[in-house]
Amino acid sequence: EAKEPKKAIRTFQLTCKRYPKTGQAARAHAHLQNKYNINVTLGGAEEE
């Protein structure tokens, strides 16, 4: 993850998109927010 942050970010985003209602998506979402300061939705609501 540390060596290739773009790949890590993409993987976390795909997890959120493909499995929006799982615990893994919740953890990926939190990690994107906390480590990368990226806000993504988990498929429930679209961001404005």
Buried (B, 14 or more C-beta within 10 A) or exposed (E): EEEEEEEBBEEBBEBBBEBBEEEEBBEBBEBBEEEBEEEBEBEEEEEE
